[in-house]
Amino acid sequence: MKNFNNRLGFIWLDGRFVKWNQAKLHVLSHGLHYASCVFEGARIYNGKIFKLNEHTKRLFFSSKILGFKLPYKEKVINKVCEEIVKKQKIKNGYLRPFAWRGSEMMAISAQNTTIHVAIATWEMSTYFDKRKKFNGIKLKTSKWIRPPSNTAPTQAKAAGLYMICTLSKHIAEKKGFDDSLMLDSNGYVAESTGANIFFVKNNKLYTPIADCFLNGITRQTVIKLAKKNNIKIIEKRILPRELLKADEIFLTGTAVEITPISQIDNKKFNVGEITKKLISLFSDLVEKN
């Protein structure tokens, strides 16, 4: 992957476009030290941002949960997102709007900090290797668990919630896997480190209840596609042993789109027909974006 420190082009920062390598934040920013940062990730297909309104609304929702107000209206953020995609000449890529508390206060309490907002975008084809994208990826069950909703702002897309994801993914990669499967505090299946999970059994589609992890926009899209195409969808609490009896399994997310799973720990799976059908339906949908 190309180094992100010094690329060509611009990043939108606090109301203006600045050169990529001049987009800076203070080293004492509260968002860096205490994780008071929220972010979004959206995909760009054929120069158009997929589900932009939904992503922007979630950015505002996340900031509200973390107790700060963005200094711009939703329509302004939407407009700038579209502008920077054109300015960077992105055809197929990734968009990252984010906001954080500034450096005026260095303490846990930071009521009087400036709220900064930035938007960046770059070319991106697939999150995982293209062969794995179609043949399936391998997951290793993580020792880290998703926190219960009464211990963390789990419905926000907030930076601090992703540290255990980084730890989990690093451990998985060192052991030859692509990503981690994360459970919740009760031992039920939650998600991967950055994507929601579905499995197929007897031609029915199952997915965990999104109570301690993000109800992803791609997750919601896939549920709608399944219902529209007469695939029965069931949201329920899922034990790991149920997952291991699945006929087929896949992940959904902005970055991963729909990615099949070929292995969890020592158990292997095939890429099934329902997974292939949903990948095709999703591809058709983004093409019409």
N, C-alpha and C positions, 0 to 999 in steps of 0.2 A: 504494500500500500504506500502511495506517495506521502512523503512527510507533510504533516499538517502545519508545521511551524512557519513555513515561508513559501506560500503559493502565490500565483499571480492572481490579480483581480482585487475584489473588494468584499468587505463585510460591513453590514449596516450596524452601527453602534450608536446608541443614544441619539437617534434622530438624524444621523448623516452617514454617508458612505465613506469609509476610510480604507486605505490600502490594507491588504490582507495582513502583512507583517507589522502593521501599526495598530492593530486592534488589540489593545492592552487593558488589563485591569490591575488595580493596586494589589500588592502582595498581602495587604492586611484586610482585603475584602472579606466581609462576614460570610459571604457565600462560599468562599474557599475554606475558611476555618471551621464554620459551624453548619455548612451544608444548606444554608438558606437560599437555595437555587432550584428553579423549576425549568423544565425544558420540554420540547416537542421534537418529533421526528416525522417528517412526511416524505413520501416518495413523489418523484417527478417522472411522468411518462409522456414522451413526445412533447416536451416543453410545458406540460400542464401539471399543476400540483393536484394530487389525488386527495380528496376529502379535506381540502384546505379549511373550510369553515369549521368542520368538526375538530380539527387539530387546534385551531386558534381558540375555540371555545374551551377546550380542555386546558390549554395554557393558562387562561384566565381563571378557570376553576381551580387548578393546582395552586396558583398564586394566592387565591382567596383562602384555601385550606392552610397554606403556610403563613397567613396573616399579613400579607402585603398586597398593595394595589398597584397594578401596572399603570404607568403614566401615559398610556396611549389607549385609544379606543380599538375595538376589535377590527373595524373596517380599515383603520390605519395599518395595523399589523398585516392584514390580508393584502392590502395594496403594496406594501413594502416587500412582502414575500414574493409577489408576482413580479415586482420590479427587479429584485435581485436575481431571480432566475433568468430574466431576459438579459440583465447586465453581465452576468457570468456566462451567458450562452449555454445554459444547461439543457440538454435534450432529455437524457435519462439519468436521474440522479437522486440526491438526498437533500432535504432541507432541514435546518436545525435552528428554530427560534428558541431563545432562552432568556431568563431574567434572574437577577440575583441582588442581594443586599450589598451595599457598598462598604466603604472603609471608614466612615465617620465615627463609628463606635467599635471598640474591640472588647466585647464582652458577650456573654450568652444573650442578654437582653440587647436588642438593637432596634428599638422603636423609631429612632430618628435617622436611620440610614437612608441614603438615596437608593432608589430602585433603578437599576440599570437594565437595559434590554438590548440584545444583539440578535442578528439573524445572519446565518451563513449557509452556503449551499455548495455542493460539489458533485462531480460526476460519480455515478455508482451503478453497476449493473446488477450483480448478485452479492448477497451478504456472505454466503458460504461458497466454496469452490463450485463451479458450474456442474461438474460431474456429481458431486454430493447433493447438489440442489435437486437433481432428478433421481439419483439412485438412493438417496437417504443419508442421514447423518447419524452419528453415534452419541448417545447420552450416557453420562455417568451420574448416578444418584449422589447428590451433594450432602455433606455433613451439616451444611448451613440450612436453616429453614426460613420460610417467609414469616415475618412477624405478624402476630394477630392484629386485627384492626384497632384494638384498644391500646396498642403499644406504639403504633407508628401511623403516620398519615398515608395509609396504603392505597387510597384512591387518588392520590396526587402523583403526578409524574415528577417526582422530586429526587434530586441528586443523591441525597444520603441513603436512600433505599437501595441503591445499586452497588454499594461497596461489597456486600456479601455476594452479589452476582459476579463481580470481578474476581473475588477470591475463589468462588466455585468454578468459574470458567477456567481460570489459570490452573487449578488442580486437575480438572478434567483434561485439558490440553496436554499437560505433562504426562498423563497416563494414556495418551493416544486417542482420546475422545474429542469430539467437536464442541460439546456443550454439556451443561449439567441439567439434571432433573431436580427440581426443588420441591420439597414437601412443605406442608403447613405445620403449625404447632401441635396439631392433633394426629399427625402422621398420614394425612390425606395428600393426594397429588395436588400440587398448586400450578406450577408452570415451569418453563426453562428459565435461564438467566435474563432473557429479554423478550420472550415470546410466550403466547398462550398455547395450550396443548389440547388436542382432540384425539379421540380414538374411535375406531369402527369395530362393532361386534354384531354379527348377524344382520348386517346391512343397516344398522342404526348408528347414529353419530352421537357420541358422548363427549362432554366437556365439563371440567370442574366449575362449581359456582364461584363467581369472581367476588369473594368476600374479603380476602386478605391480599389481593393482588389486582393489578390494573385490568379493567374490563376493556381490552384493546379495541381500537377502531377496526382493525382488520378482523379481529375475533367477531365483532358485531356484524361486519360485512359478510363473513363466511356463514354465520348463523342464518342471516337473511337469504343468502344464496341457497343454502340447504333447504330451508322451508319452501322457497319458491319452486324448487325442483323436486319436491315431494320426498326429500330425505328426512326421515324422522330424527329430530334433535332432542337430546335429553341432557339437561344441566343437573348435575348431582354431585354429591361428595364421592370421590373415587379413591379407593385404596390401591396402593402399588400393586398388589397381587391381581387386581382386576385389570390393571393396565397391561400386565405381563401376559394376560390371556387374550389380548386384543387381536383382531385380524389385521388391522393396519393402524398406524399412528402418524400424526403430523403436527407440526407447529404452525402457528400463524402470527404474523406481526408485520409492522411497516417495513422493517429491514429484511426479514426472512421471507416475506410474502406468505406463500404456503410451501413449507419444506417437509418432505417425508422423513420419517425416522426409521432407520434400518436396524438399530440396535439400542437397547437400554441395558447397561451393565453387561451381563453375559447372554441375554436373551435377544435373538435376532427376529426381524420382521420383514415382510415383503411390502413393496409399494403396491397398494391395492387399487381397485377400480374406482372406488368412491373418492379416494385421494386424487387420482388422476382426473376424475371428472370435475372436482372442485377447483383444481389447478387450472383446468381449461376454462371453466366458467369465470374464474377470477381474472384470468388473462384477457378474456373477452371484455370484461367489465372495465378494466383499466385502459384498454384500447379505445373504448368509447368515452373515456374521461374528458 
